[in-house]
Amino acid sequence: MMNLSDFSSGAVVAAAPITRRDALAQLAAGAAGAALVAASGAEAAGGATTQPAPAPNTSGAGGRIKHSVCKWCYGSIPLAEFCQKVKPMGIQSVELLGEKEWPTVKAAGLTVAVASGPGGIADGWNKPADHDKLVKESERLLPLIAQAGLPNMIVFSGNRRGLADDEGLKNCAEGLKRITPLAEKLGVTVIMELLNSRRDHKDYQCDKTPWGVELVKRIGSPRFKLLYDIYHMQIDEGDVIATIQANHEHIGHYHTGGVPGRAEIDETQELNYRRIMQAIVDTGYVGYVAQEFIPKRDPLASLAQAVKICTV
């Protein structure tokens, strides 16, 4: 029996200057960028494979990774223009978008790997009082997501606010089991994002991979998996590659980000993203990996560089 107290977050340190939550608040206030509901799998990961990886590419095309990007990191660029600029990079998806934005992406010949779901980061599925509202919105969104041909809808655990981790697990499982039969029927995967509670989302409950994996097991649906955010989990856990290898069957999508600072994923930070991508594809994963870093230099040049780094 696992000890759920092991899932609690580490010591809190100074908050990063920009987070997705900050970006959402700015967008809601009318700042430039696409409107975004507070949100963030992909096609289900397969079994292990021994197929060797091809040599590294110099572009995003032709590799074993399907590339996506989170639009909120590039809020100053209009969505239609952004789609046209990222497509030549080998990017196939622009994600974390609401239903009104999907047609713009589809018109550019791209997809939305992860559609925004109900609720938000702080207010999610760990509170039973919110279940009816979240279920109702899920039942509205899931058919629209399926009709649009999108693979995934993101959900969040919510903040603890004093709630014990075992109780949060129980509550999330009870609520999400009410929507997974519909997700299974429609062929849409519901993914819950792992976020760090040490720096960016200090009270978030789904902040450790073992907690998330236990939730996946309790729900017991092929249409519920985790969104493993590499940036967030490096901060809260580390041991990224070993964690992915041990838990890949429960992971439906991946996000990137440079550590420290959530900036570019190049040599200026501590993670070797090419090696991480190789580990991901070696598990048999066939879904999308989304760039979710905040550029400190030329945004599109940095994005193109990140796609090349992650093309294996």
C-alpha contacts under 8 A as a table, 3 or more apart, distances in Angstrom:
res1	aa1	res2	aa2	distance
3	N	6	D	5.75
3	N	7	F	7.98
4	L	7	F	5.59
4	L	8	S	7.81
4	L	165	D	6.16
4	L	166	D	5.93
4	L	211	W	7.46
5	S	8	S	5.79
5	S	165	D	6.96
7	F	165	D	7.13
7	F	207	D	7.46
7	F	208	K	5.75
7	F	210	P	7.07
7	F	211	W	6.10
8	S	165	D	7.33
8	S	207	D	7.83
8	S	208	K	7.78
9	S	196	N	7.98
9	S	197	S	5.94
9	S	198	R	6.27
9	S	207	D	6.90
9	S	208	K	7.73
9	S	236	D	7.15
10	G	197	S	7.68
10	G	198	R	5.86
10	G	236	D	7.03
11	A	198	R	6.18
12	V	197	S	7.70
12	V	198	R	4.83
12	V	199	R	6.19
12	V	202	K	7.10
13	V	198	R	6.43
13	V	199	R	5.79
14	A	199	R	6.43
15	A	199	R	5.04
15	A	200	D	5.81
16	A	19	T	6.89
16	A	199	R	6.55
16	A	200	D	6.22
16	A	261	G	6.81
18	I	22	D	6.08
18	I	23	A	7.38
19	T	22	D	5.10
19	T	23	A	6.42
19	T	200	D	6.48
20	R	23	A	4.97
20	R	24	L	6.16
20	R	72	W	7.28
20	R	73	C	7.92
21	R	24	L	5.09
21	R	25	A	6.26
21	R	38	A	7.44
21	R	121	I	7.94
22	D	25	A	5.16
22	D	26	Q	6.28
23	A	26	Q	5.10
23	A	27	L	6.16
23	A	72	W	6.72
23	A	73	C	7.88
24	L	27	L	5.08
24	L	28	A	6.13
24	L	36	L	6.45
24	L	37	V	7.33
24	L	38	A	6.46
24	L	72	W	7.74
25	A	28	A	5.12
25	A	29	A	6.34
26	Q	29	A	5.09
26	Q	30	G	6.57
26	Q	31	A	5.35
27	L	30	G	5.17
27	L	31	A	4.74
27	L	32	A	6.60
27	L	33	G	6.51
27	L	34	A	7.30
27	L	35	A	6.13
27	L	36	L	7.07
28	A	31	A	7.20
28	A	35	A	7.08
28	A	36	L	7.75
32	A	75	G	5.79
32	A	76	S	5.25
32	A	77	I	7.84
33	G	72	W	7.22
33	G	74	Y	7.36
33	G	75	G	3.85
33	G	76	S	5.28
33	G	77	I	6.48
33	G	78	P	6.20
33	G	79	L	7.43
34	A	71	K	7.64
34	A	72	W	7.35
34	A	75	G	6.48
34	A	78	P	7.01
34	A	79	L	6.41
34	A	101	E	7.74
35	A	97	L	7.75
35	A	98	G	7.44
36	L	39	A	7.68
36	L	72	W	7.67
36	L	96	L	7.32
36	L	97	L	5.90
36	L	98	G	6.07
36	L	116	S	7.80
37	V	97	L	7.32
37	V	98	G	6.36
37	V	116	S	6.28
37	V	117	G	7.79
37	V	120	G	7.69
38	A	116	S	7.20
38	A	119	G	7.03
38	A	120	G	4.81
38	A	121	I	6.62
39	A	96	L	6.22
39	A	116	S	5.05
39	A	117	G	6.18
39	A	118	P	7.78
39	A	119	G	7.62
39	A	120	G	5.88
39	A	121	I	6.88
39	A	154	I	6.14
39	A	155	V	6.71
39	A	156	F	7.59
40	S	95	E	7.55
40	S	96	L	4.94
40	S	114	V	6.46
40	S	115	A	7.25
40	S	116	S	6.19
40	S	117	G	7.97
40	S	153	M	7.87
40	S	154	I	5.15
40	S	155	V	7.29
40	S	193	E	6.97
41	G	44	A	7.33
41	G	113	A	7.70
41	G	114	V	6.68
41	G	151	P	7.13
41	G	152	N	4.92
41	G	153	M	6.93
41	G	154	I	7.29
41	G	189	T	5.77
41	G	190	V	6.33
41	G	191	I	4.83
41	G	225	K	6.46
41	G	226	L	6.72
41	G	227	L	5.97
41	G	251	I	7.37
41	G	252	G	3.98
41	G	253	H	4.35
41	G	254	Y	7.93
41	G	287	G	7.86
42	A	113	A	6.55
42	A	114	V	7.20
42	A	151	P	5.93
42	A	152	N	5.57
42	A	189	T	6.83
42	A	191	I	7.91
42	A	252	G	4.69
42	A	253	H	4.77
42	A	287	G	5.08
42	A	288	Y	6.06
43	E	151	P	6.39
43	E	152	N	7.67
43	E	189	T	7.30
43	E	252	G	6.21
43	E	253	H	7.73
43	E	286	V	6.74
43	E	287	G	4.94
43	E	288	Y	7.78
44	A	189	T	7.86
44	A	222	P	7.67
44	A	223	R	7.92
44	A	249	E	7.81
44	A	251	I	7.59
44	A	252	G	5.38
44	A	285	Y	7.56
44	A	286	V	7.52
44	A	287	G	7.00
45	A	248	H	6.90
45	A	249	E	5.84
45	A	250	H	7.81
45	A	251	I	6.86
45	A	252	G	6.17
45	A	283	T	7.81
45	A	284	G	6.38
45	A	285	Y	4.47
45	A	286	V	6.10
45	A	287	G	6.92
46	G	249	E	6.92
46	G	283	T	7.26
46	G	284	G	5.09
46	G	285	Y	5.69
46	G	286	V	7.28
47	G	249	E	7.21
47	G	283	T	6.32
47	G	284	G	5.50
47	G	285	Y	7.80
48	A	282	D	6.63
48	A	283	T	4.48
48	A	284	G	5.12
49	T	282	D	5.92
49	T	283	T	6.04
49	T	284	G	5.36
50	T	282	D	7.06
51	Q	282	D	7.54
53	A	64	R	7.83
53	A	278	Q	7.47
53	A	282	D	7.82
53	A	312	V	6.70
54	P	63	G	7.42
54	P	312	V	6.65
55	A	312	V	6.83
56	P	63	G	7.79
56	P	311	T	6.41
56	P	312	V	5.06
57	N	60	G	7.14
57	N	61	A	7.69
57	N	62	G	7.49
57	N	63	G	6.83
57	N	308	K	6.76
57	N	311	T	6.01
57	N	312	V	6.58
58	T	308	K	5.68
58	T	311	T	7.83
59	S	89	M	6.47
59	S	90	G	6.69
59	S	304	A	7.97
59	S	307	V	7.01
59	S	308	K	5.09
59	S	311	T	7.09
60	G	63	G	6.78
60	G	67	H	7.22
60	G	89	M	5.67
60	G	90	G	4.12
60	G	91	I	6.66
60	G	307	V	5.51
60	G	308	K	5.60
60	G	310	C	7.87
60	G	311	T	5.63
61	A	89	M	7.56
61	A	90	G	4.85
61	A	311	T	7.75
63	G	66	K	7.79
63	G	311	T	5.45
63	G	312	V	5.24
64	R	281	V	6.73
64	R	286	V	7.63
64	R	311	T	7.04
64	R	312	V	5.92
65	I	277	M	7.70
65	I	281	V	7.14
65	I	286	V	7.26
65	I	287	G	7.49
65	I	288	Y	6.62
65	I	289	V	6.83
65	I	310	C	7.35
65	I	311	T	6.06
65	I	312	V	6.67
66	K	91	I	7.40
66	K	92	Q	6.79
66	K	286	V	7.49
66	K	287	G	6.33
66	K	288	Y	4.66
66	K	289	V	6.25
67	H	90	G	6.86
67	H	91	I	4.77
67	H	92	Q	5.68
67	H	93	S	6.63
67	H	288	Y	5.65
67	H	289	V	5.39
67	H	290	A	6.01
67	H	291	Q	7.83
67	H	307	V	7.09
68	S	91	I	5.52
68	S	92	Q	5.81
68	S	93	S	4.38
68	S	94	V	5.58
68	S	95	E	6.86
68	S	113	A	7.01
68	S	288	Y	6.15
68	S	289	V	5.75
68	S	290	A	4.18
68	S	291	Q	6.35
69	V	91	I	7.36
69	V	93	S	6.41
69	V	94	V	5.02
69	V	95	E	6.07
69	V	289	V	7.94
69	V	290	A	4.57
69	V	291	Q	4.65
69	V	292	E	6.37
70	C	73	C	6.27
70	C	74	Y	7.99
70	C	94	V	5.89
70	C	95	E	5.03
70	C	96	L	6.05
70	C	290	A	6.39
70	C	291	Q	6.20
70	C	292	E	5.42
71	K	74	Y	5.50
71	K	75	G	6.63
71	K	79	L	7.73
71	K	94	V	6.22
71	K	95	E	6.34
71	K	96	L	6.95
71	K	97	L	7.67
72	W	75	G	5.26
72	W	96	L	7.76
73	C	292	E	6.65
73	C	293	F	6.65
73	C	294	I	5.48
73	C	295	P	7.62
74	Y	77	I	5.92
74	Y	294	I	7.87
74	Y	299	P	7.33
75	G	78	P	7.33
77	I	81	E	6.73
77	I	82	F	5.89
78	P	81	E	5.40
78	P	82	F	5.98
79	L	82	F	4.93
79	L	83	C	6.17
79	L	104	T	7.31
79	L	105	V	7.70
80	A	83	C	5.27
80	A	84	Q	6.55
80	A	104	T	6.08
80	A	105	V	7.04
80	A	108	A	7.45
81	E	84	Q	5.24
81	E	85	K	6.31
82	F	85	K	5.13
82	F	86	V	6.18
83	C	86	V	5.40
83	C	87	K	6.08
83	C	94	V	7.39
83	C	105	V	6.52
83	C	108	A	6.27
83	C	110	L	7.61
84	Q	87	K	5.62
84	Q	88	P	7.59
84	Q	108	A	6.63
85	K	88	P	6.59
85	K	89	M	7.74
85	K	300	L	7.91
86	V	89	M	5.31
86	V	90	G	7.22
86	V	91	I	5.90
86	V	300	L	7.74
86	V	304	A	7.84
87	K	90	G	5.62
87	K	91	I	5.15
87	K	92	Q	6.54
87	K	110	L	7.60
88	P	91	I	7.15
89	M	304	A	5.88
89	M	307	V	7.19
90	G	307	V	7.58
91	I	94	V	7.95
91	I	307	V	7.68
92	Q	110	L	5.24
92	Q	111	T	6.38
93	S	105	V	7.89
93	S	110	L	5.27
93	S	111	T	4.63
93	S	112	V	5.12
93	S	113	A	5.75
94	V	97	L	7.75
94	V	105	V	6.96
94	V	110	L	7.23
94	V	111	T	6.53
94	V	112	V	5.23
94	V	113	A	6.87
95	E	111	T	7.97
95	E	112	V	4.82
95	E	113	A	5.55
95	E	114	V	5.12
95	E	115	A	6.38
95	E	290	A	7.88
96	L	112	V	7.51
96	L	114	V	5.52
96	L	115	A	5.28
96	L	116	S	5.23
97	L	101	E	6.09
97	L	102	W	6.85
97	L	112	V	7.32
97	L	114	V	7.46
97	L	115	A	5.47
97	L	116	S	5.43
98	G	101	E	5.60
98	G	102	W	6.79
98	G	115	A	6.33
98	G	116	S	5.36
99	E	102	W	5.41
99	E	103	P	7.93
99	E	115	A	7.65
99	E	116	S	7.87
99	E	144	L	7.94
100	K	103	P	6.89
101	E	104	T	5.60
101	E	105	V	6.83
102	W	105	V	5.28
102	W	106	K	6.15
102	W	111	T	7.76
102	W	112	V	6.75
102	W	148	A	7.97
103	P	106	K	4.96
103	P	107	A	5.93
104	T	107	A	5.19
104	T	108	A	6.62
105	V	108	A	5.29
105	V	109	G	6.83
105	V	110	L	5.51
105	V	111	T	6.13
105	V	112	V	7.08
106	K	109	G	5.17
106	K	110	L	5.16
106	K	111	T	5.63
106	K	112	V	7.88
107	A	110	L	7.30
111	T	150	L	6.95
112	V	115	A	6.29
112	V	150	L	6.04
112	V	151	P	7.94
113	A	150	L	6.18
113	A	151	P	5.99
113	A	152	N	6.21
113	A	288	Y	6.89
114	V	150	L	7.24
114	V	151	P	6.83
114	V	152	N	4.81
114	V	153	M	5.45
114	V	154	I	6.44
115	A	145	I	7.21
115	A	150	L	7.29
115	A	152	N	6.10
115	A	153	M	4.80
115	A	154	I	6.39
116	S	153	M	5.95
116	S	154	I	5.70
116	S	155	V	7.87
117	G	138	S	6.98
117	G	141	L	7.25
117	G	153	M	5.40
117	G	154	I	5.06
117	G	155	V	5.69
118	P	134	L	5.73
118	P	137	E	5.92
118	P	138	S	6.14
118	P	154	I	7.91
118	P	155	V	6.56
119	G	123	D	6.01
119	G	124	G	5.45
119	G	134	L	6.43
119	G	155	V	7.06
119	G	156	F	7.28
120	G	123	D	5.18
120	G	124	G	5.78
120	G	155	V	7.34
120	G	156	F	6.25
120	G	158	G	7.04
121	I	124	G	6.34
121	I	156	F	5.37
121	I	157	S	7.00
121	I	158	G	5.32
121	I	159	N	7.26
121	I	204	Y	7.45
122	A	156	F	7.79
122	A	157	S	7.68
122	A	158	G	4.27
122	A	159	N	4.75
122	A	204	Y	6.70
123	D	127	K	7.81
123	D	156	F	7.66
123	D	157	S	7.39
123	D	158	G	4.40
123	D	159	N	6.44
124	G	127	K	6.79
124	G	130	D	7.50
124	G	155	V	7.25
124	G	156	F	5.16
124	G	157	S	4.72
124	G	158	G	3.91
124	G	159	N	7.46
125	W	128	P	7.07
125	W	130	D	7.01
125	W	131	H	6.53
125	W	134	L	7.63
125	W	155	V	7.97
125	W	156	F	6.62
125	W	157	S	5.03
125	W	158	G	6.22
125	W	171	N	6.87
125	W	172	C	4.87
125	W	175	G	6.35
125	W	176	L	7.32
126	N	157	S	5.53
126	N	158	G	6.01
126	N	159	N	7.87
126	N	160	R	7.80
126	N	167	E	7.99
126	N	168	G	4.92
126	N	169	L	7.11
126	N	170	K	7.93
126	N	171	N	5.01
126	N	172	C	4.74
127	K	130	D	5.64
127	K	131	H	6.97
127	K	158	G	7.79
127	K	168	G	7.61
127	K	171	N	6.45
127	K	172	C	7.57
128	P	131	H	5.13
128	P	171	N	6.13
128	P	175	G	7.09
129	A	132	D	7.28
130	D	133	K	5.55
130	D	134	L	6.21
131	H	134	L	5.06
131	H	135	V	5.86
131	H	175	G	5.68
132	D	135	V	5.16
132	D	136	K	6.09
133	K	136	K	5.23
133	K	137	E	6.35
134	L	137	E	5.26
134	L	138	S	6.04
135	V	138	S	4.97
135	V	139	E	6.07
135	V	175	G	7.54
135	V	176	L	7.97
135	V	178	R	6.99
135	V	179	I	6.45
136	K	139	E	5.16
136	K	140	R	6.43
137	E	140	R	5.03
137	E	141	L	6.10
138	S	141	L	5.03
138	S	142	L	5.75
138	S	179	I	6.99
139	E	142	L	5.69
139	E	143	P	7.13
139	E	179	I	7.19
139	E	182	L	7.64
140	R	143	P	6.48
140	R	144	L	7.14
141	L	144	L	5.21
141	L	145	I	6.11
142	L	145	I	5.06
142	L	146	A	6.15
142	L	153	M	7.67
142	L	182	L	7.68
142	L	183	A	6.75
142	L	186	L	7.50
142	L	188	V	7.16
143	P	146	A	5.06
143	P	147	Q	5.99
143	P	186	L	6.90
144	L	147	Q	5.02
144	L	148	A	6.16
145	I	148	A	5.18
145	I	149	G	6.36
145	I	150	L	5.45
145	I	151	P	7.59
145	I	152	N	7.81
145	I	153	M	7.69
145	I	188	V	7.47
146	A	149	G	5.02
146	A	150	L	5.88
146	A	151	P	7.34
146	A	186	L	6.01
146	A	187	G	6.94
146	A	188	V	6.29
147	Q	150	L	7.71
150	L	188	V	7.38
151	P	187	G	7.47
151	P	188	V	5.25
151	P	189	T	6.22
152	N	188	V	5.45
152	N	189	T	4.71
152	N	190	V	5.75
152	N	191	I	6.82
153	M	188	V	7.16
153	M	189	T	6.35
153	M	190	V	4.93
153	M	191	I	6.16
154	I	190	V	5.92
154	I	191	I	4.96
154	I	192	M	5.84
154	I	193	E	7.15
155	V	190	V	6.97
155	V	191	I	6.03
155	V	192	M	4.83
155	V	193	E	6.83
156	F	192	M	5.29
156	F	193	E	6.03
156	F	206	C	7.67
157	S	168	G	7.95
157	S	172	C	6.79
157	S	192	M	7.10
157	S	204	Y	7.23
157	S	205	Q	6.01
157	S	206	C	5.73
158	G	204	Y	5.86
158	G	205	Q	6.23
158	G	206	C	7.76
159	N	203	D	5.01
159	N	204	Y	4.12
159	N	205	Q	5.38
160	R	163	L	4.81
160	R	164	A	7.17
160	R	165	D	7.80
160	R	168	G	7.53
160	R	203	D	5.66
160	R	204	Y	6.02
160	R	205	Q	5.38
161	R	203	D	6.95
163	L	167	E	6.58
163	L	168	G	6.36
164	A	167	E	5.30
164	A	168	G	6.19
165	D	168	G	4.95
165	D	169	L	6.17
165	D	205	Q	7.05
166	D	169	L	5.10
166	D	170	K	6.32
167	E	170	K	5.07
167	E	171	N	6.16
168	G	171	N	5.11
168	G	172	C	6.02
168	G	205	Q	7.43
169	L	172	C	5.26
169	L	173	A	6.07
169	L	211	W	7.61
169	L	214	E	7.91
169	L	215	L	6.10
170	K	173	A	5.31
170	K	174	E	6.23
171	N	174	E	5.22
171	N	175	G	6.28
172	C	175	G	5.27
172	C	176	L	5.99
172	C	215	L	7.58
173	A	176	L	5.30
173	A	177	K	5.94
173	A	215	L	6.34
173	A	218	R	6.40
173	A	219	I	5.61
174	E	177	K	5.47
174	E	178	R	7.01
175	G	178	R	5.58
175	G	179	I	7.60
176	L	179	I	5.48
176	L	180	T	6.33
176	L	219	I	7.32
177	K	180	T	5.35
177	K	181	P	7.33
177	K	219	I	6.00
178	R	181	P	7.05
179	I	182	L	5.52
179	I	183	A	6.37
180	T	183	A	4.77
180	T	184	E	5.98
180	T	190	V	7.57
180	T	221	S	6.73
180	T	223	R	6.48
180	T	224	F	6.97
181	P	184	E	5.09
181	P	185	K	6.24
182	L	185	K	5.01
182	L	186	L	6.15
183	A	186	L	5.17
183	A	187	G	5.81
183	A	188	V	5.04
183	A	189	T	6.35
183	A	190	V	7.14
183	A	223	R	6.29
184	E	187	G	5.15
184	E	188	V	6.54
184	E	189	T	7.58
184	E	221	S	7.79
184	E	222	P	7.47
184	E	223	R	5.72
187	G	223	R	7.45
188	V	223	R	6.57
189	T	222	P	7.78
189	T	223	R	4.34
189	T	224	F	5.67
189	T	225	K	7.18
189	T	252	G	7.88
190	V	223	R	5.96
190	V	224	F	4.87
190	V	225	K	6.47
191	I	224	F	5.76
191	I	225	K	4.90
191	I	226	L	4.99
191	I	227	L	5.70
191	I	252	G	6.75
191	I	253	H	7.70
192	M	212	G	7.94
192	M	224	F	7.92
192	M	225	K	6.62
192	M	226	L	4.95
192	M	227	L	5.63
193	E	206	C	7.27
193	E	226	L	5.86
193	E	227	L	4.41
193	E	228	Y	6.37
193	E	229	D	7.03
194	L	206	C	5.44
194	L	207	D	5.31
194	L	208	K	6.74
194	L	209	T	7.06
194	L	212	G	7.27
194	L	226	L	7.05
194	L	227	L	6.10
194	L	228	Y	5.69
194	L	229	D	6.06
194	L	232	H	7.12
194	L	233	M	7.17
195	L	200	D	7.97
195	L	201	H	6.90
195	L	204	Y	7.05
195	L	206	C	6.54
195	L	207	D	5.07
195	L	208	K	7.91
195	L	229	D	6.82
195	L	232	H	5.19
195	L	233	M	6.86
196	N	199	R	6.48
196	N	200	D	6.29
196	N	201	H	6.05
196	N	202	K	7.23
196	N	204	Y	7.33
196	N	207	D	5.14
196	N	208	K	7.76
196	N	232	H	4.72
196	N	233	M	6.21
196	N	235	I	6.47
196	N	236	D	5.42
197	S	200	D	6.17
197	S	201	H	4.67
197	S	202	K	3.91
197	S	203	D	5.60
197	S	204	Y	5.48
197	S	205	Q	7.65
197	S	207	D	5.93
197	S	236	D	7.12
198	R	201	H	7.02
198	R	202	K	5.50
198	R	235	I	7.21
198	R	236	D	6.27
199	R	202	K	5.94
199	R	235	I	7.88
201	H	204	Y	5.55
204	Y	207	D	6.27
206	C	209	T	7.79
206	C	211	W	6.52
206	C	212	G	6.09
207	D	211	W	7.53
207	D	212	G	7.85
207	D	233	M	7.68
207	D	236	D	7.18
208	K	211	W	5.48
208	K	212	G	6.51
208	K	233	M	7.34
208	K	236	D	7.13
208	K	237	E	7.12
209	T	212	G	5.06
209	T	213	V	6.00
209	T	233	M	7.88
209	T	243	T	7.88
210	P	213	V	5.05
210	P	214	E	6.08
211	W	214	E	5.22
211	W	215	L	6.37
212	G	215	L	5.04
212	G	216	V	6.33
212	G	226	L	6.74
213	V	216	V	5.04
213	V	217	K	6.28
213	V	226	L	7.57
213	V	247	N	7.50
213	V	250	H	6.37
214	E	217	K	5.08
214	E	218	R	6.18
215	L	218	R	5.09
215	L	219	I	6.22
216	V	219	I	5.31
216	V	220	G	6.12
216	V	221	S	7.51
216	V	224	F	6.41
216	V	225	K	6.00
216	V	226	L	7.53
216	V	250	H	6.74
217	K	220	G	5.01
219	I	224	F	7.40
220	G	224	F	7.71
221	S	224	F	5.54
222	P	225	K	7.48
225	K	250	H	5.35
225	K	251	I	5.36
225	K	252	G	5.28
226	L	250	H	6.17
226	L	251	I	4.62
226	L	252	G	5.56
226	L	253	H	6.84
227	L	251	I	6.04
227	L	252	G	5.87
227	L	253	H	4.73
227	L	254	Y	5.65
227	L	255	H	7.49
228	Y	233	M	7.44
228	Y	251	I	6.40
228	Y	252	G	7.78
228	Y	253	H	6.23
228	Y	254	Y	4.96
228	Y	255	H	6.53
229	D	232	H	5.42
229	D	233	M	6.12
229	D	254	Y	5.53
229	D	255	H	4.50
229	D	256	T	6.25
230	I	233	M	5.23
230	I	234	Q	5.93
230	I	240	V	7.04
230	I	254	Y	7.00
230	I	255	H	5.89
230	I	256	T	5.37
230	I	257	G	6.81
231	Y	234	Q	5.36
231	Y	235	I	6.62
231	Y	255	H	7.39
231	Y	256	T	5.73
231	Y	257	G	4.77
231	Y	258	G	6.29
231	Y	259	V	6.24
231	Y	262	R	7.04
232	H	235	I	5.34
232	H	236	D	6.43
233	M	236	D	5.01
233	M	237	E	5.30
233	M	238	G	6.15
233	M	240	V	7.18
234	Q	237	E	5.41
234	Q	238	G	4.07
234	Q	239	D	7.13
234	Q	240	V	6.32
234	Q	259	V	7.51
235	I	238	G	6.27
235	I	259	V	7.62
237	E	240	V	7.65
239	D	242	A	5.74
239	D	243	T	6.11
240	V	243	T	5.18
240	V	244	I	6.20
240	V	276	I	7.77
241	I	244	I	5.13
241	I	245	Q	6.15
241	I	276	I	6.10
241	I	279	A	6.50
242	A	245	Q	5.09
242	A	246	A	6.12
243	T	246	A	5.20
243	T	247	N	6.05
244	I	247	N	5.24
244	I	248	H	5.18
244	I	279	A	7.76
244	I	280	I	7.05
245	Q	248	H	5.64
245	Q	279	A	7.25
245	Q	280	I	7.58
245	Q	283	T	6.69
247	N	250	H	5.70
247	N	251	I	6.86
248	H	251	I	5.09
248	H	280	I	7.95
248	H	283	T	6.75
248	H	285	Y	7.89
249	E	252	G	7.91
251	I	254	Y	7.84
252	G	287	G	7.17
253	H	287	G	6.56
253	H	288	Y	6.16
253	H	289	V	6.41
254	Y	288	Y	6.91
254	Y	289	V	4.87
254	Y	290	A	6.26
255	H	289	V	5.82
255	H	290	A	4.84
255	H	291	Q	5.88
255	H	292	E	5.98
256	T	265	I	7.65
256	T	289	V	7.53
256	T	290	A	6.35
256	T	291	Q	5.05
256	T	292	E	5.32
256	T	293	F	6.56
257	G	262	R	4.99
257	G	263	A	6.33
257	G	264	E	6.83
257	G	265	I	6.01
257	G	291	Q	6.83
257	G	292	E	5.54
257	G	293	F	4.42
257	G	294	I	7.76
258	G	261	G	6.36
258	G	262	R	4.45
258	G	263	A	4.86
258	G	264	E	5.34
258	G	265	I	4.50
258	G	266	D	7.55
258	G	269	Q	5.75
258	G	270	E	7.45
258	G	271	L	7.12
258	G	293	F	6.48
259	V	262	R	5.57
259	V	263	A	7.24
259	V	265	I	7.79
259	V	269	Q	5.42
259	V	270	E	5.90
259	V	271	L	6.81
260	P	263	A	7.50
260	P	269	Q	6.27
260	P	270	E	7.28
262	R	293	F	5.28
262	R	294	I	5.96
263	A	293	F	5.22
263	A	294	I	4.95
263	A	295	P	5.41
263	A	296	K	6.16
264	E	268	T	7.37
264	E	269	Q	7.62
264	E	293	F	6.17
264	E	294	I	6.98
264	E	295	P	5.85
264	E	296	K	7.07
264	E	302	S	6.58
264	E	306	A	7.32
265	I	268	T	7.28
265	I	269	Q	6.45
265	I	271	L	7.44
265	I	273	Y	6.93
265	I	293	F	7.57
265	I	306	A	6.27
266	D	269	Q	6.34
266	D	273	Y	7.89
266	D	305	Q	7.96
266	D	306	A	7.17
266	D	309	I	7.65
267	E	270	E	7.36
272	N	275	R	5.55
272	N	276	I	6.36
273	Y	276	I	4.84
273	Y	277	M	6.03
273	Y	309	I	6.78
273	Y	310	C	6.38
274	R	277	M	5.15
274	R	278	Q	6.25
274	R	309	I	5.59
274	R	310	C	5.32
274	R	311	T	7.43
274	R	312	V	7.11
275	R	278	Q	5.06
275	R	279	A	6.28
276	I	279	A	5.06
276	I	280	I	6.27
277	M	280	I	4.97
277	M	281	V	6.31
277	M	310	C	5.93
277	M	311	T	7.61
277	M	312	V	6.79
278	Q	281	V	5.38
278	Q	282	D	6.07
278	Q	312	V	6.22
279	A	282	D	5.09
279	A	283	T	6.62
280	I	283	T	5.49
280	I	284	G	7.31
280	I	285	Y	6.22
281	V	284	G	5.29
281	V	285	Y	5.15
281	V	286	V	7.23
282	D	285	Y	7.25
291	Q	303	L	7.59
291	Q	306	A	7.41
291	Q	307	V	7.85
295	P	298	D	6.92
295	P	299	P	5.22
295	P	302	S	6.52
295	P	303	L	7.85
296	K	299	P	7.25
297	R	301	A	7.93
297	R	302	S	6.71
298	D	301	A	5.40
298	D	302	S	5.98
299	P	302	S	5.24
299	P	303	L	6.18
300	L	303	L	4.92
300	L	304	A	6.12
301	A	304	A	5.14
301	A	305	Q	6.20
302	S	305	Q	5.03
302	S	306	A	6.18
303	L	306	A	5.03
303	L	307	V	6.30
304	A	307	V	5.21
304	A	308	K	6.42
305	Q	308	K	5.18
305	Q	309	I	6.27
306	A	309	I	5.03
306	A	310	C	6.20
307	V	310	C	5.13
307	V	311	T	6.11
308	K	311	T	5.18
309	I	312	V	7.95
